[in-house]
Amino acid sequence: MKQTKYMLGEEHIPSQWYNIMADMPNPPAPGLNPGTQKPLTPDDLAPIFPMALIEQEVSDKRWIDIPEEVRNIYSLWRPTPLYRAHRLEAALKTPARIYYKHEGVSPAGSHKTNTSIPQAYYNKKAGIKRLATETGAGQWGTALSLACSYYGLECMVYMVKVSYNQKPYRRSLIEVWGADVVPSPSELTNAGRQILAKYPDSPGSLGIAISEAVEDAATRSDTNYALGSVLNHVMLHQTVIGQEAKKQMELAGDYPDYIIGCCGGGSNFSGLSFPFLYDKIHGRDMRVIAVEPAACPTLTRGKYAYDFGDTAALTPLVKMYTLGHDFVPPGIHAGGLRYHGDSPLVSQLYNEGIIEAQAPGQTGVFEAAMLFARTEGILPAPESSHAIKGAIDAAVECREAGTEKSILFCLSGHGHFDLTAYDAYLSGKLEDFKYTEEDLAKGLSTIPEVNI
């Protein structure tokens, strides 16, 4: 019998997070205070983050210890399994070996719990009573709601309106674990009210929802803000994925030539790839590919520049690939990949040519998802399906070239609450969105003047 799963015992749950900032060829570009345009200080971030996370955000230490209490909760689902996709390989008639790390086995159904647990832990230790956040498709909202239920914290979730309406069962799960969830833009914040006054039918965006959550946190002494992607400490927490995958690839007697992840803000992609990028930075040959939607082509068609992380310009300025903080993408079903910017760390690695990026249309992505579901039996989330599309394309390249290479991708979450998206695909209602240069220029016109 061919081996399909590569499992690790709980003793192999990582005891430290890997910080790629220690090994990047060039120091990361600093975040800027938008008022002074000087590098951020801890005091700038203290109103909405606990000091432990601020220290992780700026640390250049290669390894940062994972608290034992966090590891104990991780043990509810970690280590996650690594699968060899034998049936998908056969369907593609490829000589490539395809592996996937399955993060959808977490209680919340995605990789987001890898950071929601430590964020709730550090906020609880700091005496915070309540967390405010945004969510796109709902994976992050469910993950933070779960984490807050573990630690007895209140949780407020601003969910992008188009996803709030598309994915009712994700918002139900957020409420099952005790959080409050409202469609964004909402009437609860100044930022939301201003958007609604100007655009009453706004579908919302992650940038708008971030503005609402940041305002909520900044105006209450008992509340901090929690973010599910983009920031350095979030990338750090996700590296448990890649660390486990390296050990599991050793069990398989293999090493990936391709490492592929979906990319919106960058947390899933970073979690899988950063531990392997250590090897690439130190000389190992491999292709590391971030796959984003053509409807929100941040890396592939955005500008590398300082920009706000939110629409209302309440956040610090960070250097990243951006489509402009006013950019509102169409309501594609991969709601978790609809962010106007990208992780500063991912952006810098892409700018320096260390990683690659691709941006397929959503119909091709769903074709890949259907093939994966019908061969491997797992229904993938639309976000995860971008990584599947990248892996299938790489496997086809290998077939056409006759090369026996190894492909590893991250299945960041399941699609059980995304069946409306599959209904739309099966009924032929999905369409691909393409932007003209004029469309993109409109969004990029709002980038702050600090850029030279």
DRENTI-508251 format. One record per residue: z, y, x of N, C-alpha, C in turn. Coordinates in steps of 0.02 Angstrom, whole numbers. Each point is the difference from the previous one (the first is absolute). Layout:
BEGIN
[r [Z Y X] [Z Y X] [Z Y X]],
...
***
This chain:
BEGIN
[r [0 -60 42] [0 60 -42] [0 62 44]],
[r [-44 48 -17] [-1 63 37] [62 41 -18]],
[r [29 32 51] [59 41 -13] [-21 66 -33]],
[r [35 17 -53] [-16 60 -39] [51 55 10]],
[r [65 -18 1] [53 50 5] [36 -6 67]],
[r [17 58 27] [40 3 62] [63 38 -17]],
[r [56 -36 1] [63 27 -25] [49 9 58]],
[r [44 49 -7] [54 12 46] [66 -4 -37]],
[r [53 -23 33] [66 0 -29] [31 69 0]],
[r [55 8 -38] [31 66 -6] [26 25 67]],
[r [12 -44 47] [23 23 66] [-53 39 36]],
[r [-62 -3 -25] [-55 37 32] [-15 66 -34]],
[r [42 20 -49] [-7 68 -26] [12 48 58]],
[r [-45 47 13] [9 45 57] [68 34 -2]],
[r [29 9 58] [64 35 6] [-10 73 21]],
[r [-61 18 17] [-16 69 18] [-68 19 -30]],
[r [-9 65 -12] [-65 26 -19] [-37 23 63]],
[r [-66 -7 1] [-40 21 58] [-26 71 -11]],
[r [12 43 49] [-22 70 -4] [-59 11 46]],
[r [-60 7 -29] [-61 6 40] [-2 66 38]],
[r [42 49 -19] [-1 64 36] [18 -9 74]],
[r [36 -54 16] [18 -13 70] [-60 -21 41]],
[r [-54 -22 -31] [-57 -29 36] [-66 36 -13]],
[r [-1 51 -41] [-62 35 -12] [-24 36 63]],
[r [-65 -1 13] [-25 32 61] [18 73 7]],
[r [5 35 -58] [19 70 0] [57 11 -49]],
[r [45 48 14] [56 12 -46] [-26 21 -69]],
[r [34 -21 -52] [-21 20 -67] [3 76 -9]],
[r [-47 27 -37] [2 72 -16] [62 14 -43]],
[r [39 52 16] [61 13 -38] [-14 28 -69]],
[r [44 -14 -48] [-4 35 -64] [21 72 10]],
[r [-22 44 -44] [14 72 7] [37 26 -61]],
[r [46 46 12] [32 38 -53] [-53 48 -28]],
[r [-16 -4 -65] [-54 42 -26] [15 74 3]],
[r [65 18 1] [18 71 4] [-9 29 69]],
[r [25 -37 50] [-2 25 69] [-59 -26 40]],
[r [-31 -56 -25] [-54 -35 34] [23 -25 69]],
[r [65 -12 6] [28 -30 61] [18 -72 -15]],
[r [6 -43 53] [16 -71 -12] [63 -8 -41]],
[r [-1 -50 -44] [57 -13 -44] [62 -17 40]],
[r [57 21 -27] [65 -18 28] [35 -44 -52]],
[r [52 -37 21] [38 -39 -49] [26 42 -58]],
[r [18 63 14] [26 43 -54] [-53 12 -54]],
[r [-64 0 20] [-53 11 -49] [-4 -57 -51]],
[r [18 -61 22] [-7 -59 -42] [65 -20 -35]],
[r [56 28 25] [66 -21 -25] [10 11 -75]],
[r [-32 50 -32] [12 8 -72] [-24 -58 -44]],
[r [-46 -41 26] [-26 -54 -44] [2 -69 31]],
[r [21 -6 64] [4 -66 33] [68 -9 33]],
[r [27 -61 3] [61 -13 39] [-16 2 75]],
[r [50 17 40] [-11 9 71] [-25 -64 34]],
[r [21 -58 -23] [-23 -63 31] [-75 -7 -4]],
[r [-30 19 -57] [-73 -4 -7] [-34 55 39]],
[r [31 59 4] [-29 54 40] [-3 -22 74]],
[r [52 -32 24] [1 -24 69] [-56 -51 12]],
[r [-11 -45 -49] [-54 -48 6] [-68 34 -1]],
[r [-6 53 -39] [-63 36 -7] [-24 28 67]],
[r [47 21 42] [-19 34 63] [12 -44 62]],
[r [28 -59 -9] [18 -42 57] [-61 -24 39]],
[r [7 -4 66] [-52 -31 42] [25 -65 31]],
[r [56 -26 -25] [25 -66 22] [-46 -54 -26]],
[r [-16 -51 42] [-46 -52 -22] [30 -44 -54]],
[r [64 -14 4] [32 -45 -48] [60 34 -32]],
[r [5 -6 -66] [56 30 -38] [32 -56 -41]],
[r [65 -8 8] [36 -55 -32] [-3 5 -76]],
[r [-9 -58 -32] [3 -4 -72] [72 -16 -20]],
[r [32 39 -43] [68 -15 -20] [5 -69 -31]],
[r [55 -34 14] [8 -68 -24] [-1 -3 -77]],
[r [27 51 -32] [0 1 -73] [-72 2 -27]],
[r [-44 36 35] [-70 3 -20] [-33 -68 12]],
[r [15 -32 56] [-29 -66 14] [23 -51 -52]],
[r [62 7 -23] [24 -46 -51] [-40 5 -65]],
[r [-18 61 -19] [-42 9 -60] [-71 -22 15]],
[r [-26 15 59] [-66 -25 20] [-5 -76 -10]],
[r [56 -35 11] [-2 -73 -2] [-15 -27 -70]],
[r [2 42 -52] [-19 -22 -67] [-74 -19 -3]],
[r [-41 27 45] [-71 -18 0] [-32 -6 69]],
[r [33 25 51] [-27 -4 67] [29 -60 37]],
[r [-37 -28 48] [-69 16 18] [-50 -19 -55]],
[r [-52 39 -6] [-52 -15 -49] [-50 -49 31]],
[r [-36 -39 -41] [-44 -51 28] [-65 28 28]],
[r [-26 -34 49] [-68 11 25] [-43 -58 -25]],
[r [-57 15 -29] [-45 -51 -26] [-65 -2 40]],
[r [-27 -60 7] [-69 -8 24] [-44 -8 -62]],
[r [-51 42 -5] [-42 3 -61] [-57 -50 6]],
[r [15 -64 1] [-52 -52 9] [-53 3 -55]],
[r [21 9 -62] [-47 -1 -56] [-46 62 1]],
[r [28 57 19] [-42 59 6] [-50 -8 57]],
[r [22 -28 55] [-46 -13 56] [-58 -45 -22]],
[r [17 -52 -38] [-52 -46 -22] [-50 34 -47]],
[r [27 42 -45] [-44 35 -47] [-48 47 36]],
[r [24 30 54] [-41 47 39] [-45 -35 50]],
[r [12 -66 10] [-38 -38 51] [3 35 68]],
[r [60 21 17] [9 36 63] [36 -43 51]],
[r [-18 8 63] [38 -35 53] [65 36 17]],
[r [10 60 -30] [61 38 14] [61 -34 -30]],
[r [56 11 31] [65 -23 -25] [34 60 -33]],
[r [16 -6 -64] [29 56 -38] [73 -15 -16]],
[r [44 46 18] [71 -6 -16] [22 61 -40]],
[r [50 -9 -43] [28 58 -33] [76 -5 -5]],
[r [32 55 12] [73 7 -6] [14 23 -71]],
[r [39 -39 -38] [8 12 -72] [66 37 -15]],
[r [-5 66 -8] [59 41 -15] [16 3 -74]],
[r [-43 -29 -42] [11 2 -72] [56 -46 -24]],
[r [33 -36 46] [55 -44 -20] [67 36 -5]],
[r [2 65 16] [62 37 -6] [19 8 -74]],
[r [64 13 -16] [19 7 -70] [-40 52 -39]],
[r [-19 54 35] [-38 53 -33] [-75 -13 3]],
[r [-21 -52 35] [-70 -20 1] [-44 33 51]],
[r [30 36 48] [-41 32 52] [41 9 63]],
[r [-34 27 52] [32 13 65] [49 59 -3]],
[r [0 40 -54] [38 62 -1] [76 -10 6]],
[r [24 -59 -17] [72 -13 6] [23 1 73]],
[r [-46 -9 47] [20 1 70] [29 67 21]],
[r [-20 53 -34] [27 67 15] [46 26 -55]],
[r [-8 -22 -62] [44 26 -52] [72 -23 12]],
[r [10 -60 26] [68 -25 12] [35 42 53]],
[r [-29 8 61] [35 42 49] [8 72 -22]],
[r [-49 28 -36] [8 69 -22] [59 8 -48]],
[r [6 -47 -47] [58 2 -46] [65 -10 39]],
[r [-1 -46 48] [60 -14 41] [24 62 37]],
[r [-44 34 35] [20 58 39] [21 58 -45]],
[r [-31 8 -57] [21 53 -46] [68 -15 -30]],
[r [13 -63 -17] [66 -19 -26] [54 15 52]],
[r [-14 -17 62] [49 12 53] [13 74 10]],
[r [-50 41 -14] [7 73 7] [34 33 -60]],
[r [18 -40 -50] [35 27 -58] [-45 26 -56]],
[r [-64 -14 5] [-47 22 -51] [8 -44 -63]],
[r [-6 31 -59] [9 -36 -63] [-65 -16 -35]],
[r [-55 36 18] [-61 -4 -39] [-60 12 46]],
[r [-54 -37 -13] [-62 9 38] [-56 20 -48]],
[r [-43 45 23] [-60 20 -37] [-61 -19 40]],
[r [-51 -24 -34] [-61 -21 35] [-60 5 -45]],
[r [-58 -10 29] [-63 -5 -37] [-26 -71 6]],
[r [-47 -18 -42] [-34 -64 9] [-71 7 -27]],
[r [-46 -35 31] [-70 1 -21] [-11 -55 -52]],
[r [-16 -59 24] [-12 -56 -46] [65 -31 -26]],
[r [57 17 32] [64 -25 -23] [35 -48 47]],
[r [-35 -24 53] [33 -47 46] [61 32 33]],
[r [-8 63 24] [56 33 34] [55 16 -50]],
[r [-18 23 -59] [51 14 -50] [42 -61 -18]],
[r [-33 -57 -7] [38 -61 -16] [44 -20 59]],
[r [-26 7 61] [38 -20 60] [62 44 9]],
[r [-7 66 -12] [58 43 9] [49 -9 -58]],
[r [-25 -11 -60] [45 -14 -56] [43 -62 14]],
[r [-32 -52 26] [36 -61 19] [53 14 52]],
[r [-19 37 53] [46 15 55] [60 41 -26]],
[r [-14 48 -44] [54 40 -27] [47 -42 -43]],
[r [-27 -50 -34] [43 -44 -40] [47 -40 45]],
[r [-25 -21 59] [43 -36 47] [58 43 25]],
[r [-13 65 9] [50 45 31] [35 46 -49]],
[r [-12 -9 -65] [34 40 -50] [-20 73 0]],
[r [-63 15 16] [-25 68 1] [-42 13 -63]],
[r [2 62 -24] [-46 20 -53] [-69 11 32]],
[r [-52 -7 -40] [-68 7 27] [-44 35 -51]],
[r [-37 50 24] [-47 37 -43] [-70 -8 30]],
[r [-47 -24 -40] [-68 -14 24] [-51 42 -38]],
[r [-39 39 38] [-56 38 -28] [-63 -41 13]],
[r [-29 -28 -53] [-57 -46 7] [-64 36 -19]],
[r [-50 -4 45] [-64 33 -12] [-25 -18 -70]],
[r [-17 51 -40] [-12 -9 -72] [-53 -53 -14]],
[r [-55 1 38] [-54 -48 -15] [25 -72 9]],
[r [42 -12 50] [27 -67 10] [55 -15 -51]],
[r [39 50 -19] [51 -9 -51] [-32 -28 -64]],
[r [-60 25 -15] [-35 -24 -61] [-37 -65 12]],
[r [-27 -10 61] [-38 -61 15] [44 -61 9]],
[r [62 10 24] [42 -57 21] [68 3 -34]],
[r [2 -11 -66] [63 7 -37] [54 -49 22]],
[r [-20 -59 24] [51 -50 18] [32 15 67]],
[r [-35 37 43] [34 22 61] [56 50 -17]],
[r [-15 46 -45] [54 48 -17] [56 -36 -38]],
[r [-17 -53 -38] [53 -39 -33] [46 -32 52]],
[r [-29 -26 54] [40 -32 51] [44 51 36]],
[r [-26 59 11] [40 54 29] [62 12 -43]],
[r [-9 0 -66] [56 12 -45] [47 -61 -5]],
[r [-27 -60 8] [42 -60 -1] [54 5 54]],
[r [-18 26 58] [47 5 56] [41 64 -3]],
[r [-8 39 -53] [47 54 -13] [-23 70 15]],
[r [-60 9 26] [-24 67 16] [-30 34 -61]],
[r [-2 66 3] [-37 40 -49] [-70 13 27]],
[r [-51 -3 -43] [-68 11 23] [-36 45 -51]],
[r [-35 51 27] [-37 46 -43] [-71 9 28]],
[r [-49 14 -44] [-67 13 26] [-3 68 35]],
[r [-35 2 55] [-7 62 38] [-73 24 -1]],
[r [-13 65 -12] [49 54 -3] [42 -1 -64]],
[r [63 23 7] [47 -1 -56] [25 71 -14]],
[r [38 6 -53] [32 64 -17] [69 7 32]],
[r [20 -48 42] [68 0 27] [8 44 62]],
[r [-56 19 32] [4 39 61] [-46 61 -4]],
[r [15 50 41] [-44 58 4] [-70 -20 22]],
[r [-3 -45 50] [-66 -22 25] [-40 -33 -55]],
[r [31 -43 -39] [-35 -34 -54] [-22 48 -54]],
[r [44 46 -19] [-17 48 -52] [-58 45 20]],
[r [-2 20 64] [-55 42 23] [-66 -36 -3]],
[r [0 -64 19] [-63 -39 -3] [-22 -7 -73]],
[r [46 -16 -45] [-17 -10 -70] [-25 64 -33]],
[r [28 57 21] [-22 63 -28] [-73 14 19]],
[r [-18 -20 60] [-68 12 24] [-48 -55 -20]],
[r [25 -63 1] [-42 -58 -16] [38 -45 -49]],
[r [-1 16 -64] [39 -39 -50] [-16 -74 -1]],
[r [-62 -18 17] [-20 -70 -1] [-2 -31 69]],
[r [37 28 47] [0 -26 69] [19 -74 1]],
[r [-40 -42 36] [17 -70 6] [57 -12 50]],
[r [18 54 36] [52 -7 51] [-28 -24 65]],
[r [41 6 51] [-18 -26 66] [65 -13 37]],
[r [-5 -37 55] [61 -12 40] [26 65 28]],
[r [-45 46 18] [22 65 26] [41 38 -50]],
[r [-21 -1 -64] [38 34 -53] [67 -35 -11]],
[r [-1 -66 -3] [62 -38 -11] [50 10 57]],
[r [-25 5 61] [44 14 57] [32 68 -8]],
[r [-39 50 -21] [28 67 -12] [58 -3 -49]],
[r [-9 -37 -54] [52 -4 -51] [63 -35 28]],
[r [-10 -54 37] [57 -38 26] [38 41 53]],
[r [-37 34 44] [31 41 52] [40 57 -32]],
[r [-30 33 -50] [35 54 -35] [64 -27 -33]],
[r [-5 -57 -32] [58 -32 -32] [56 -10 51]],
[r [-18 -29 58] [51 -14 50] [29 64 31]],
[r [-42 50 11] [22 61 34] [44 43 -45]],
[r [-2 -11 -65] [39 42 -45] [63 -34 -26]],
[r [17 -59 27] [61 -35 -21] [37 -24 62]],
[r [64 15 4] [40 -17 59] [14 -75 4]],
[r [-5 -36 -56] [15 -71 1] [-62 -43 12]],
[r [-58 32 10] [-64 -35 0] [-37 10 66]],
[r [-29 -54 26] [-46 3 56] [-68 -25 -23]],
[r [-49 12 42] [-69 -21 -13] [-14 -64 39]],
[r [-38 -45 -29] [-21 -61 34] [-75 -7 -5]],
[r [-32 -17 55] [-74 -5 2] [-20 -71 19]],
[r [-52 -26 -33] [-19 -69 10] [-54 -11 53]],
[r [-26 54 30] [-53 -7 49] [-1 63 44]],
[r [-50 5 42] [-18 60 39] [48 16 58]],
[r [65 8 -13] [45 23 52] [15 -55 52]],
[r [20 22 60] [8 -46 56] [53 -54 -14]],
[r [55 20 -32] [53 -50 -12] [-22 -54 -49]],
[r [-47 17 -45] [-26 -49 -47] [-45 -50 37]],
[r [-43 26 45] [-41 -45 41] [43 -47 40]],
[r [55 28 27] [47 -39 41] [27 -60 -40]],
[r [25 13 -60] [32 -53 -39] [-49 -56 -17]],
[r [-63 17 -9] [-49 -51 -20] [-20 -47 57]],
[r [20 15 62] [-22 -42 56] [31 -70 0]],
[r [46 -13 -47] [23 -70 -8] [-59 -45 -17]],
[r [-51 27 -34] [-58 -40 -20] [-36 -27 62]],
[r [-20 46 44] [-38 -20 59] [40 -41 49]],
[r [65 14 6] [41 -40 45] [3 -73 -21]],
[r [10 -11 -65] [-1 -69 -25] [-69 -31 8]],
[r [-52 39 -14] [-68 -27 4] [-17 -22 71]],
[r [24 35 50] [-13 -20 69] [29 -69 14]],
[r [62 -12 -23] [31 -65 10] [-37 -54 -39]],
[r [-23 17 -60] [-35 -50 -41] [-69 -16 28]],
[r [-33 49 29] [-65 -13 32] [11 -46 61]],
[r [56 7 33] [16 -46 55] [8 -71 -26]],
[r [33 -7 -58] [7 -66 -31] [-68 -30 -16]],
[r [-48 43 -18] [-67 -23 -16] [-42 -12 63]],
[r [28 19 57] [-38 -8 63] [-59 47 4]],
[r [7 60 -28] [-57 45 -6] [24 71 13]],
[r [-49 45 8] [15 72 8] [-58 37 -32]],
[r [14 52 -41] [-55 32 -38] [-46 43 44]],
[r [-65 -8 -13] [-50 45 29] [-10 62 -45]],
[r [13 -9 -65] [-2 54 -48] [69 5 -33]],
[r [26 60 -7] [61 12 -39] [-18 54 -52]],
[r [11 -16 -63] [-27 42 -54] [54 13 -52]],
[r [5 63 -21] [47 17 -54] [-29 55 -44]],
[r [21 1 -63] [-20 56 -43] [38 62 23]],
[r [-27 59 -15] [31 61 25] [-6 56 -51]],
[r [57 24 -23] [5 59 -41] [39 52 41]],
[r [66 -5 -4] [42 38 46] [7 -34 67]],
[r [-7 -67 0] [-1 -36 64] [55 -50 12]],
[r [47 -10 -47] [59 -41 16] [-17 -74 7]],
[r [-42 -26 -45] [-17 -71 4] [-41 -14 63]],
[r [-50 42 12] [-42 -8 58] [42 3 64]],
[r [45 49 3] [42 8 60] [47 -60 9]],
[r [29 -23 -55] [48 -54 6] [-30 -63 31]],
[r [-61 -16 -19] [-33 -58 30] [-25 15 70]],
[r [-32 58 9] [-38 11 62] [40 26 59]],
[r [53 39 -12] [33 33 57] [27 -50 52]],
[r [33 -54 -21] [23 -47 52] [-57 -31 40]],
[r [-59 -9 -32] [-58 -25 37] [-32 55 42]],
[r [3 62 -23] [-29 55 38] [36 10 67]],
[r [62 -22 5] [34 0 65] [-43 -38 50]],
[r [-26 -58 -22] [-41 -41 44] [-66 34 15]],
[r [-30 31 -50] [-64 34 12] [8 59 47]],
[r [52 39 -10] [13 57 44] [9 -23 72]],
[r [27 -60 8] [12 -27 67] [-56 -46 23]],
[r [-59 5 -31] [-59 -32 29] [-32 -56 -39]],
[r [31 -25 -54] [-29 -56 -36] [-58 24 -44]],
[r [-54 -38 -2] [-59 19 -38] [7 -24 -72]],
[r [-5 45 -48] [1 -17 -71] [-26 60 -40]],
[r [-21 -14 -61] [-20 54 -46] [54 8 -53]],
[r [24 60 -9] [52 15 -49] [-29 49 -50]],
[r [-5 -22 -64] [-40 37 -49] [43 19 -61]],
[r [1 65 -15] [32 26 -60] [-54 7 -54]],
[r [13 -28 -60] [-49 2 -54] [27 43 -56]],
[r [-37 55 -15] [21 47 -51] [-53 3 -55]],
[r [14 30 -58] [-50 4 -53] [-53 54 15]],
[r [-61 -14 -19] [-52 52 5] [17 59 -44]],
[r [41 -10 -53] [19 53 -45] [55 45 28]],
[r [30 -20 56] [51 41 33] [-7 -11 75]],
[r [-56 23 30] [-18 -19 69] [34 43 53]],
[r [65 -6 6] [39 45 42] [-19 -5 74]],
[r [2 -61 27] [-16 -10 70] [-75 9 13]],
[r [-40 -29 -43] [-72 -3 14] [-36 65 -12]],
[r [27 43 -45] [-35 62 -15] [45 61 -2]],
[r [64 -9 15] [47 56 0] [-3 38 66]],
[r [45 48 6] [4 42 60] [67 -12 34]],
[r [0 -5 66] [62 -9 38] [30 69 11]],
[r [53 15 -37] [26 68 1] [72 0 -28]],
[r [35 55 13] [66 10 -30] [-10 17 -74]],
[r [37 -36 -43] [-3 14 -71] [66 -18 -32]],
[r [10 26 -60] [60 -18 -39] [-7 -71 -28]],
[r [56 -32 -8] [0 -67 -29] [-1 1 -75]],
[r [6 59 -30] [4 4 -73] [-41 59 -25]],
[r [-13 1 -64] [-44 50 -31] [33 69 -2]],
[r [64 3 -14] [34 65 -7] [22 30 67]],
[r [-17 -33 55] [15 25 68] [75 8 11]],
[r [39 -50 -23] [72 0 11] [21 -39 62]],
[r [-45 -41 25] [17 -45 56] [-18 33 67]],
[r [24 -29 55] [-22 24 66] [-75 -12 10]],
[r [-27 32 51] [-70 -11 20] [-2 -58 49]],
[r [-43 -48 -12] [-8 -55 47] [-74 -7 18]],
[r [-13 -21 62] [-69 -8 22] [-24 -69 -20]],
[r [-51 0 -42] [-24 -63 -28] [-73 9 -23]],
[r [-32 -55 -14] [-64 4 -34] [15 17 -73]],
[r [-33 51 -25] [15 25 -67] [-64 20 -36]],
[r [2 -4 -66] [-53 25 -43] [20 67 -32]],
[r [57 27 22] [26 62 -28] [55 -14 -50]],
[r [56 37 5] [58 -17 -43] [-12 15 -73]],
[r [-54 35 -18] [-18 10 -70] [-46 -54 -27]],
[r [-21 -46 43] [-48 -51 -20] [28 -46 -53]],
[r [-37 -10 -54] [20 -46 -54] [-54 -53 -7]],
[r [12 -61 24] [-52 -52 -3] [-8 -26 -71]],
[r [-56 -34 -13] [-10 -29 -66] [50 -57 -13]],
[r [6 -20 -63] [50 -49 -19] [-20 -71 14]],
[r [-15 -16 63] [-17 -69 17] [62 -43 -9]],
[r [-10 -66 -6] [55 -44 -15] [44 -15 61]],
[r [-23 15 60] [42 -9 59] [43 63 8]],
[r [45 10 -48] [38 62 -3] [42 13 62]],
[r [20 -52 36] [41 9 60] [-40 26 59]],
[r [-66 4 -6] [-42 24 56] [-31 67 -17]],
[r [29 37 -46] [-31 62 -23] [34 62 30]],
[r [25 -4 61] [35 56 31] [-49 42 41]],
[r [10 66 -1] [-48 44 33] [4 -2 76]],
[r [56 -25 26] [9 -2 73] [15 -70 25]],
[r [18 -4 63] [15 -65 29] [58 7 49]],
[r [31 -55 17] [53 0 49] [-21 37 63]],
[r [42 47 26] [-17 32 63] [-11 -49 58]],
[r [39 -54 1] [-8 -50 54] [-67 -36 -7]],
[r [-16 -22 -61] [-64 -33 -12] [-58 48 16]],
[r [8 63 -21] [-52 50 10] [-13 11 75]],
[r [53 4 39] [-9 11 71] [-33 -60 34]],
[r [20 -60 -20] [-30 -60 28] [-74 -4 -17]],
[r [-18 22 -60] [-71 0 -20] [-37 54 38]],
[r [29 59 7] [-32 55 35] [-13 -18 73]],
[r [43 -41 29] [-8 -19 71] [-40 -64 9]],
[r [-29 -27 -55] [-44 -58 4] [34 -66 10]],
[r [65 -4 -12] [37 -63 10] [-8 -46 -60]],
[r [-8 30 -59] [-13 -38 -61] [-65 24 -32]],
[r [-25 -40 -47] [-61 17 -37] [18 11 -74]],
[r [-48 25 -39] [10 8 -72] [-64 -14 -37]],
[r [8 -27 -61] [-56 -14 -45] [19 25 -70]],
[r [-50 16 -41] [13 27 -67] [-49 -29 -51]],
[r [13 -62 -25] [-45 -30 -50] [12 29 -70]],
[r [-49 -9 -44] [7 19 -70] [41 -52 -38]],
[r [26 21 -58] [48 -45 -34] [-35 -61 -33]],
[r [-64 5 -16] [-31 -60 -29] [-6 -55 53]],
[r [-18 17 61] [-2 -49 54] [69 -28 15]],
[r [50 43 -5] [69 -22 12] [21 -51 -53]],
[r [-17 13 -63] [19 -48 -53] [-41 -65 5]],
[r [-61 4 24] [-38 -62 12] [37 -43 51]],
[r [25 33 53] [39 -37 51] [64 -28 -30]],
[r [33 39 -42] [62 -23 -31] [-11 -61 -44]],
[r [-56 1 -37] [-15 -57 -44] [-14 -63 41]],
[r [-37 7 55] [-13 -58 42] [65 -27 29]],
[r [43 45 22] [64 -22 28] [42 -35 -53]],
[r [4 28 -60] [40 -30 -53] [-26 -69 -19]],
[r [-67 -8 1] [-29 -63 -21] [-1 -53 55]],
[r [14 19 61] [4 -48 55] [72 -13 21]],
[r [38 54 10] [69 -7 25] [51 -4 -57]],
[r [-20 21 -61] [44 -8 -58] [50 56 -11]],
[r [2 49 44] [47 55 -7] [-38 61 -26]],
[r [27 32 -53] [-30 61 -26] [24 59 42]],
[r [-45 33 36] [23 55 44] [1 67 -37]],
[r [45 44 21] [-1 68 -26] [-64 34 23]],
[r [-23 51 -37] [-61 36 22] [6 30 70]],
[r [61 22 18] [9 26 68] [-11 -55 52]],
[r [33 -57 -9] [-8 -56 46] [-73 -22 5]],
[r [-36 8 -54] [-69 -24 -2] [-46 37 48]],
[r [20 60 21] [-38 35 51] [4 -37 67]],
[r [58 -26 15] [7 -40 61] [-40 -65 -6]],
[r [-1 -30 -59] [-39 -61 -10] [-74 15 10]],
[r [-23 57 -27] [-70 20 10] [-16 7 74]],
[r [44 32 38] [-10 7 72] [-2 -67 35]],
[r [45 -46 -20] [1 -66 32] [-62 -40 -17]],
[r [-24 3 -62] [-61 -35 -19] [-60 27 39]],
[r [-4 66 5] [-55 29 39] [1 -23 72]],
[r [61 -4 29] [6 -23 69] [-21 -74 6]],
[r [19 -40 -50] [-18 -71 1] [-75 -10 -7]],
[r [-32 42 -40] [-73 -3 -6] [-34 20 66]],
[r [28 51 33] [-26 18 67] [3 -60 47]],
[r [56 -35 -2] [7 -59 43] [-51 -54 -18]],
[r [-10 -9 -65] [-49 -50 -23] [-70 18 25]],
[r [-19 63 -7] [-67 21 20] [-9 -2 76]],
[r [55 12 36] [-4 -1 73] [14 -70 29]],
[r [25 -45 -43] [18 -67 24] [60 -1 46]],
[r [47 46 -11] [59 5 44] [62 -25 -36]],
[r [41 -38 34] [61 -29 -29] [60 45 17]],
[r [7 54 -37] [54 46 14] [56 -7 -52]],
[r [57 29 17] [59 -5 -42] [13 67 -35]],
[r [12 -2 -65] [9 60 -41] [68 -4 -33]],
[r [39 54 5] [65 4 -32] [2 62 -44]],
[r [19 -8 -64] [10 58 -42] [65 -5 -38]],
[r [22 56 -28] [62 1 -38] [-14 4 -74]],
[r [25 -49 -37] [-2 1 -73] [64 37 -21]],
[r [-6 66 -10] [59 42 -6] [36 -6 -67]],
[r [-33 -28 -51] [34 -9 -63] [-43 -38 -50]],
[r [33 -28 -51] [-37 -37 -52] [-27 48 -53]],
[r [-45 -26 -42] [-32 41 -51] [20 -17 -71]],
[r [58 -29 -9] [20 -23 -67] [5 57 -51]],
[r [15 61 24] [5 57 -45] [-63 43 2]],
[r [-54 -27 28] [-62 38 7] [-57 -31 -40]],
[r [18 -38 -51] [-52 -36 -37] [-46 46 -40]],
[r [24 61 -15] [-46 47 -32] [-58 16 46]],
[r [14 3 66] [-53 13 49] [-49 -58 1]],
[r [25 -61 -2] [-44 -58 -1] [-39 -3 -66]],
[r [32 19 -55] [-37 3 -64] [-58 49 5]],
[r [12 57 32] [-53 50 8] [-57 -27 43]],
[r [18 -37 52] [-52 -29 43] [-40 -53 -38]],
[r [35 -44 -35] [-34 -55 -34] [-44 25 -58]],
[r [17 57 -28] [-40 27 -55] [-53 49 24]],
[r [-6 7 67] [-52 43 28] [14 74 -5]],
[r [63 19 -9] [17 71 -10] [20 35 65]],
[r [9 -37 54] [17 33 63] [-61 34 29]],
[r [11 58 31] [-55 34 33] [23 24 69]],
[r [-48 11 44] [15 25 66] [-6 76 0]],
[r [46 31 36] [0 73 6] [-22 19 70]],
[r [-46 47 4] [-23 24 65] [4 76 0]],
[r [25 26 55] [7 72 6] [-57 30 41]],
[r [-24 58 -23] [-47 37 41] [39 40 52]],
[r [-35 26 49] [33 42 50] [29 62 -33]],
[r [-32 24 -53] [26 59 -36] [66 -16 -34]],
[r [5 -61 -29] [63 -21 -31] [57 0 51]],
[r [-13 -29 58] [51 -5 51] [17 69 29]],
[r [-49 42 8] [12 66 28] [47 41 -44]],
[r [-4 -11 -66] [44 36 -46] [73 -17 14]],
[r [15 -65 9] [68 -20 16] [23 23 68]],
[r [-44 -4 48] [17 18 69] [10 75 8]],
[r [-25 39 -48] [6 73 5] [73 23 -7]],
[r [44 -43 -24] [70 20 -9] [44 -16 61]],
[r [-29 -29 52] [40 -18 59] [29 64 31]],
[r [64 1 18] [31 62 25] [-33 29 62]],
[r [10 66 9] [-31 36 55] [31 -17 68]],
[r [55 -38 0] [31 -17 64] [-47 -39 45]],
[r [-51 -32 -30] [-47 -41 39] [-49 45 37]],
[r [-11 -16 64] [-47 38 40] [-50 -48 32]],
***
